[in-house]
Amino acid sequence: MKTARNLTRQDFQNAKRIVIKMGTSVVSSNGEAALGRVASLAEQISMLKRQGKEVLLVTSGSIGVGRKKLQKQILLSSSLRMHVQGNSNMSRLLEKKKGAMAAAGQVGLMSLYETLFSLYDVACSQVLVTESDFKTKEHRANIRDTLLHLLELDVIPIVNENDAVSAGVIREGETVFTDNDSLAALVAGEIKANLLILLTDVDGLYNKPPSEPNAKIISVFVPEQPGQFVIGEKSSVGRGGMGSKIQSAQGAIDNGVNAVVIASGFKYGVLDAIMKGHNIGTLFVQHPELLVENKSSAEDMAISAREGSRALLQLTSDDRARILRKIAASLIENSDTILYANQLDMAEASSVDAALRARLKLTKPKLETLAKGIRSIADQVEPIGQTVSKMEVSSGLVLEQLTCPIGVLLIVFESRPDSLPQIAALALRSGNGLLLKGGKEASHSNACLHKLIGDAIESETQGRVPRGVIGLVTTRDDVSELLKLDHVIDLCIPRGSNSLVTYIKKNTRIPVLGHAEGVCHMYIHSGANMEKAKSLVVDAKTDYPAACNALETLLVDKVHVDSGAIQSIIDALHDAGVKILVGPTAASLGVLPEAEAAPSLSHEYGAMALTLEVISGGVEKAIAHINAHSSGHTESIVTEDKNVAEQFLDGIDSACVFHNASTRFADGFRFGLGAEVGISTGRIHARGPVGVEGLLTTKWKLRSNSVHTVASFTNGHNKYTHKPLSKL
């Protein structure tokens, strides 16, 4: 037995020699070549060649393709023989024709491969083999030399069992290989491949039949763990089932191949993803225990969070409040440690833009504000088990609706490490399990804060609640895996850029709550006090320009342009260091002749810049403009006319609408929520800053003081009363 060095998935990008096996179900569909699928795989293999990889392809499918190609001839021949010999010999006759099918199919498959690879100027060569080519050392040396010489010549060897000769042969006793899976393993061992990829029609090896609930892919195969997997039925095409693939993969590892991956050839970009180290399919290595022990799978983390959320429900309200107070105290007591970790992040982020660095930086005042907010969450009224409604359904039958946790939350946030303790506090108070993924630029800060929170949970509950109730995800691959777990994770809340939110919405079936952008407006009405307006505009833009509730568009009534009153606000913004860009109407009126044009009327700067636009036609036009260009986050009007203000507050279709107040008030702490998991611009469940209440759902409890059946209402024995009862 040869020993091989373990390859982790991250090492795959450095693998030099790769064997790829494409199963019958991958190569063909309904007896015809699967052109789109094979073309995509050929493109990915060609890209690997351009990266300097040596690639050998083992392919199945010749019989399947040949059967379709010779269909007319087979049917005619079979019908004549059936007429003469009867139906009993039909299966034997078809078995004998497999050689002919293979001969026809091998020509078609090779022609297809040659055509596809020639598009990328890649040469290929067919190598047909039978068991006799591997029977002796001399034969094995010959085939090995042939394959290695082709690889040296930068040619892709395409290996296939010569079914034109071997199809239908009954193998008795010890065999060299039984199908193309074992052939691929044999070839990979002979040429000392670094990586063998077995592409099939399933995503990998499952811990139970894939059709059963909660079946999951085994990321790393550990042969010593009994009962970790179940082998389902063999594919209806080809000879190799999953049992054969497992045996072949283990055989390849025993024969010196560094790693084997069983994955679905139906997944678009599967080879690219595997080579980039993504957690796809099932990995086989010589010492799997070294990989399994170092890292929990994404699903294991989600399940731990689920179990932790149920443990939280066993605590009293005071128990959960004590955890929060301990976290708040730890932020102050360990402030030097936290700030040191943050300084490491700041140093590594020296080249990023100023807006991101502003969100990334932690200070003692920030930590003190965080601690104050967390303590206020702890002091809130117990959120779980509050009666929403109570009704007598019938005499002696009472229905109650109560608040309860959502379950498991996945929060993905960028840059701001102060979000982590805020979100964790809200999740703990509301009884939810939590998975957090922060930006890599805050990795040191996030790790430090996460440890302090875990320590607080452990110490205050004496281990009754596991640390895993708050999980910290560290890689993008983990997020991709978590987004698939709609059976474990109940709500996803992205906090970050528009591209982040868009990506998450497109790549998960988990409900998503959040906002994509913060394009906030302030409208200076004709009836505004301009001194108030100046103060509000400067505060909304400069207090924290990187925040999502910072002012991005200043909308000014034309009356203030005509009177020149707008100039005082322009001067104040310039004095504060704000760059002013102009919208089309402001440009046409020459408000700032030298100013640049705004990129759009829906632009979010996240920096010391804003768009100045002029509006005519009063509050109705302002409302229409804002509803057309806003992201639905926060808008404000400055006016002394209360009727106009109410019209604005009613007409604006955003989550937060203010009168004579800075947009920066759109915040969970300032709203008295203690903190927020994010701001939602959606219209279902929660909107605006989302605190503890936004992380709750409800459950129904129906209590009978005797026995109530539906039939008793149908026959008139009982009657519905539907009488509201006091919640107390």
C-alpha angles and dihedrals in degrees: 000000000000121000122223133198112248116255116207117208089255088059093059093087088065095048108122104189118042132180116200121193118198114198127219092257090053096048099042140032123197090346095308130099111268093233100183094046095045091045091053092049091046089053092051091048090050090052089053089053090053088054089060097259123147106228129189120187125209110192137189129189106083095119093046093050092041092052090059092044093053096035097120094046092047093050093048093047093045094049092051093049092046089053091053103033105024132240098291095081096048098101091047091050092051090048090055091051092059090089091056091045091051093049091053093041095049090059092050095046094048091048089052094049092046091051094048097046092045088063087068095039090250120145121220136182133198120237114188115194140180132192091268089067089068102035099099136030089249093053091047091050090051095051091042092052091048093052094045092048090053090050090049088053089054091248124139109234109216106204124196134161108255096243090172085075104024103036111115093014110139109230113214127183122352115002130194094219133353103196141355092280091062089039090055091049090049093049092045090054093047095053093039095241119193094213136022118195117195108197115199140152097275131066094245140287113335129208088227136004106305091234092063121091116271094008107162138192116257102233096196122023115227109186094195093063106091118212094015092124143024124214111222130198119312118257115270090235129053128018101262120086126183091275089058091049093052091049091047093047092051090046091053091050091048088050094057105272109142098219142356127201125195108200143150117277087199093072112099111242093008096148093048091049094048093049091050089057099252116162096254128146127341120315124213121195137159095255107026093166089071090060099039096052095052100059139025116225120250090250091051089054091050092049090049089053090050092050090046092052090055090049089053089058089060090061125086121245089255091053092056092044090054091055089056094048089051090052091049091051092047091055090059098037093049098036093122091053092047093047091048090054089047091051089057089054092046091051092051091047094053092120098049124099123281095247093058092045090052091054091044099053121098124197135180091256089053091051091048090051089048091051092048091051093048091050089052090053089052090052094053122109112274104276099196121082096015112153112243096178139352127197141174102230091184136338106305094005116102127183121200130185115206137179119255138166120280090229120234122014128198112203119186113188136170132224101335112100090179086071091068100069091038093055093041091053092051092048094049094047091049093045097245129142112233139207116191130195116184129184117280088238088070098043097123093046093046093049091050094048092044091054092051091051092048090050091051093050092048096046098044096047098036088232097309088121115045121232087239090076083087108041126186116212114204108185138052090234089061090053091051089053093046092051088063094056101087088143091063107025117064105187136016121203116188117197112189146052127358090251091055094050092045092050093051094047091052095047107047144056090206112109110261125214122186148070131277100208141004105225097164123184134203116196118204102207123207088252095054125127099237095209089056090044093053092051093047095047094050092047094047092051105035107032090082111343094184093060121102091236094056118117114266104165125038109199113196129189111241091238089074091051092050091048094044091235090125090071093076090058091046091051092048091052092048090049089053091052097253119151112222121210121185136231122225096268093047089049093050090051091050094235091154107009095188097044123114120246115258114252088238140330088257099052124139112205102179086197142072094301137089143176119253115203132171124223132194128193102056132258095331091062091044091052091049092048094049094045088052098049106025125101089222095253114113134336132178137195126207111207142125091217106096094192091055090046092054090048089053094046091051097042102047113093099209134113093247126030122179139189118213091342134112118258087233089080089077093101136114095234093048091046089057094252092120091233140342137237087213144304117278123211091179123104102225127082101343135015133188120004107005116216133159095309091055089058094058133086129178140252131198126233120194117192127188123193090206129356125315124185128179089232090063089062093046094054092045097248090120130030132206115245101174090194117170113236132201113273091224 
